[in-house]
């Protein structure tokens, strides 16, 4: 069943009902698919989409049956970034007001990163600016041949935002991140794979993401959630913290009678 996030809400600025995000249940139990659905604007995140995206993510977070979320875009683009006319257009505004508006957009896609369940980005086309950040908010990324990852802020004289600096440094280290940010680079699908920003480049990234989602949805959701947390800790807090968390989580899983029975039978 498809759920249109925010479809009944009225856009405060345009006074028009706009459907820009669709959340649906996939065929495999536990798999949800969130689609940015404004292809005429290349799925740019504007007023309606930022609200509907936040609502859709909140719906997934509150769904006890959801185990994996696939995030993708309709049409030729994954997401062309924030809708610049809506953020920066109109009469001059104080920095504090623009900062507030940007923070609202940040929150809409950073909510994906805060989900406990596994998230997979199926990037079939350009992911630019905020679209790049949205893809990087997901735990796994699968790209299509036409995908690209644009961190193009500096090309238009704009400082990076929405977590782009963090995501690049976390994935590639300070030196490579600095080069990409200064160049305002756009990375093709193969280059992004070679750098480790995406897992693979395949002809149909949505189908591949759904296949992976089905595989991971069959795992114990407790196990998946804590492996995700363990990876986060390993990446930020060092070996000691990682060992401490692993010792607790491994002991907790070993207390499960089914897991314990398998261990005692010698299975790994």
ABEGO torsion letter per residue (X at the ends): XBBBBGAABBBAAAGBBBBABBBBBBABBGBBBBBBBBAAAGGBBBAAAAAAAAAAAAAAAABAABABBBBBBBEABABAEBBAAAAABEBBBBAAAAAAAAAAAAAAAAAAAABABBBBBBBABBBBEAAAAAAAABABBBBBAABBBBBAAAAAGBBBBGGAAAAAAAAAEAAAAAAAAAAGBBBBAAAAAAAGABABBBABAAAAAAAAAAAAAABBAAAAAAAAAAAAAAAAAEAAAAAAAAAAAAAAAAABAAAAAAAAAGBX
